[in-house]
Amino acid sequence: MEKKEPKNKTIWMNPPLKRLHKELGEAKGREGKFSRRLGDIVERYGVIMSLTRVPDMTNTEKMILGEVVCGSVLSPTTIKYMDESVIDAATGTDTEPAALSKKIASWSPAERIAAIESLRV
């Protein structure tokens, strides 16, 4: 017997989704612009991530990056200065955070996000 998906799902309206909802207005029901727009955004994000290589990282580098991004709010500033924020990581040897910083400096913003996504945090 095949299990049916419920027609509607409940999602938590976190701050980015609240901003999107406010931006789109109060459309209701099947005319709802919100779910259509959210679907477009998720689909486009998927395309970007599928076309972006995940940078190679050692296990230690993944731990360093995870230490830096866990619990932090992702913003353009976070991505822009990611290379600088790993320098002060407590994980790794004295030289590993600095080496990772140099590596991250060469990554595009999409590669930085792909690296974060690869951590599944």
Backbone hydrogen bonds in HBPLUS format (Angstrom, degrees):
<---DONOR---> <-ACCEPTOR-->    atom                        ^
c    i                          cat <-CA-CA->   ^        H-A-AA   ^      H-
h    n   atom  resd res      DA  || num        DHA   H-A  angle D-A-AA Bond
n    s   type  num  typ     dist DA aas  dist angle  dist       angle   num
A0014-ASN N   A0012-TRP O   3.00 MM   2  5.79 121.3  2.36 110.3  93.9     1
A0017-LEU N   A0014-ASN O   3.02 MM   3  5.42 116.8  2.43 111.9 127.2     2
A0018-LYS N   A0014-ASN O   2.91 MM   4  6.13 155.6  1.96 159.1 166.7     3
A0019-ARG N   A0015-PRO O   2.97 MM   4  6.20 154.8  2.04 149.8 155.8     4
A0020-LEU N   A0016-PRO O   3.05 MM   4  6.32 157.2  2.10 144.1 150.0     5
A0021-HIS N   A0017-LEU O   2.89 MM   4  6.08 162.5  1.92 149.5 154.2     6
A0022-LYS N   A0018-LYS O   2.93 MM   4  6.10 161.0  1.97 147.9 152.9     7
A0023-GLU N   A0019-ARG O   2.88 MM   4  6.03 157.2  1.93 147.7 154.5     8
A0024-LEU N   A0020-LEU O   3.01 MM   4  6.23 145.4  2.13 147.2 155.8     9
A0025-GLY N   A0021-HIS O   3.08 MM   4  6.19 126.1  2.38 141.6 154.8    10
A0025-GLY N   A0022-LYS O   3.34 MM   3  5.26 142.6  2.49  95.4 105.5    11
A0032-GLY N   A0029-GLY O   2.86 MM   3  5.30 156.1  1.92 117.4 122.0    12
A0037-ARG N   A0033-LYS O   2.84 MM   4  5.94 165.4  1.86 155.4 159.9    13
A0038-LEU N   A0034-PHE O   2.81 MM   4  5.98 163.5  1.84 156.6 162.0    14
A0039-GLY N   A0035-SER O   2.92 MM   4  5.98 157.1  1.97 141.6 147.7    15
A0040-ASP N   A0036-ARG O   3.01 MM   4  6.32 151.7  2.09 144.3 152.0    16
A0041-ILE N   A0037-ARG O   2.93 MM   4  6.23 159.9  1.97 153.0 158.0    17
A0042-VAL N   A0038-LEU O   2.95 MM   4  6.18 165.7  1.98 154.5 158.0    18
A0043-GLU N   A0039-GLY O   2.92 MM   4  6.05 158.3  1.97 146.5 152.9    19
A0044-ARG N   A0040-ASP O   2.91 MM   4  6.12 163.3  1.94 151.9 156.2    20
A0045-TYR N   A0041-ILE O   2.88 MM   4  6.04 158.3  1.93 150.6 157.1    21
A0046-GLY N   A0042-VAL O   2.97 MM   4  6.14 155.1  2.03 143.6 150.4    22
A0047-VAL N   A0043-GLU O   3.02 MM   4  6.37 148.3  2.12 144.2 152.7    23
A0048-ILE N   A0044-ARG O   2.95 MM   4  6.26 165.5  1.97 153.8 156.8    24
A0049-MET N   A0045-TYR O   2.88 MM   4  6.14 167.1  1.90 156.0 159.5    25
A0050-SER N   A0046-GLY O   2.87 MM   4  5.98 149.3  1.96 142.8 151.7    26
A0051-LEU N   A0047-VAL O   3.07 MM   4  6.25 134.7  2.29 144.8 155.8    27
A0051-LEU N   A0048-ILE O   3.22 MM   3  5.28 135.3  2.43  96.9 108.8    28
A0052-THR N   A0049-MET O   3.31 MM   3  5.04 158.7  2.36  96.3 102.6    29
A0062-LYS N   A0058-THR O   2.97 MM   4  6.27 152.4  2.05 149.2 156.9    30
A0063-MET N   A0059-ASN O   2.98 MM   4  6.26 149.5  2.07 143.7 152.1    31
A0064-ILE N   A0060-THR O   2.88 MM   4  6.20 154.9  1.94 151.5 158.4    32
A0065-LEU N   A0061-GLU O   2.91 MM   4  6.12 169.5  1.92 151.2 153.8    33
A0066-GLY N   A0062-LYS O   2.83 MM   4  5.93 157.8  1.88 144.4 151.5    34
A0067-GLU N   A0063-MET O   2.92 MM   4  6.09 150.7  2.01 143.7 151.1    35
A0068-VAL N   A0064-ILE O   3.16 MM   4  6.48 149.1  2.26 146.0 153.9    36
A0068-VAL N   A0065-LEU O   3.11 MM   3  5.15 119.4  2.49  95.5 110.0    37
A0069-VAL N   A0065-LEU O   2.92 MM   4  6.18 162.4  1.95 158.7 163.2    38
A0070-CYS N   A0066-GLY O   2.91 MM   4  5.61 153.6  1.98 145.6 151.0    39
A0072-SER N   A0069-VAL O   3.13 MM   3  5.32 162.4  2.16 118.7 123.1    40
A0078-THR N   A0075-SER O   3.05 MM   3  5.05 114.7  2.49  97.4 113.0    41
A0079-ILE N   A0075-SER O   3.10 MM   4  6.44 162.7  2.13 159.9 163.0    42
A0080-LYS N   A0076-PRO O   2.84 MM   4  5.95 162.8  1.87 147.7 153.5    43
A0081-TYR N   A0077-THR O   2.97 MM   4  6.00 162.8  2.00 151.7 154.8    44
A0082-MET N   A0079-ILE O   3.39 MM   3  5.12 170.3  2.40 103.4 104.4    45
A0084-GLU N   A0081-TYR O   3.04 MM   3  5.34 125.6  2.35 104.3 117.7    46
A0085-SER N   A0081-TYR O   3.03 MM   4  6.33 150.7  2.12 152.3 161.5    47
A0087-ILE N   A0084-GLU O   3.35 MM   3  5.69 149.4  2.45 105.7 113.7    48
A0089-ALA N   A0086-VAL O   3.10 MM   3  5.31 164.9  2.12 116.5 117.8    49
A0099-ALA N   A0095-THR O   3.04 MM   4  6.25 154.8  2.10 153.3 161.2    50
A0100-LEU N   A0096-GLU O   2.92 MM   4  6.13 158.6  1.97 154.3 159.9    51
A0101-SER N   A0097-PRO O   2.88 MM   4  6.09 150.7  1.97 143.7 152.3    52
A0102-LYS N   A0098-ALA O   3.13 MM   4  6.44 154.1  2.20 145.5 150.3    53
A0103-LYS N   A0099-ALA O   3.12 MM   4  6.40 152.6  2.20 142.4 150.1    54
A0104-ILE N   A0100-LEU O   2.82 MM   4  6.08 166.3  1.84 160.7 163.2    55
A0105-ALA N   A0101-SER O   3.00 MM   4  6.18 149.9  2.09 145.1 153.2    56
A0106-SER N   A0103-LYS O   3.14 MM   3  5.68 149.4  2.23 110.9 118.9    57
A0107-TRP N   A0104-ILE O   2.88 MM   3  5.17 158.3  1.93 114.2 121.5    58
A0112-ARG N   A0108-SER O   2.96 MM   4  6.28 150.9  2.05 152.5 161.1    59
A0113-ILE N   A0109-PRO O   3.04 MM   4  6.34 155.7  2.10 148.3 154.1    60
A0114-ALA N   A0110-ALA O   2.84 MM   4  6.07 155.6  1.90 146.0 153.7    61
A0115-ALA N   A0111-GLU O   2.88 MM   4  6.06 149.0  1.98 142.8 150.6    62
A0116-ILE N   A0112-ARG O   3.10 MM   4  6.42 154.9  2.17 142.2 148.4    63
A0117-GLU N   A0113-ILE O   2.82 MM   4  6.10 162.2  1.85 154.6 159.7    64
A0118-SER N   A0114-ALA O   2.90 MM   4  6.07 146.6  2.01 142.6 151.3    65
A0119-LEU N   A0116-ILE O   3.06 MM   3  5.39 146.0  2.18 106.1 116.0    66
A0120-ARG N   A0117-GLU O   3.02 MM   3  5.37 152.2  2.10 109.8 118.2    67
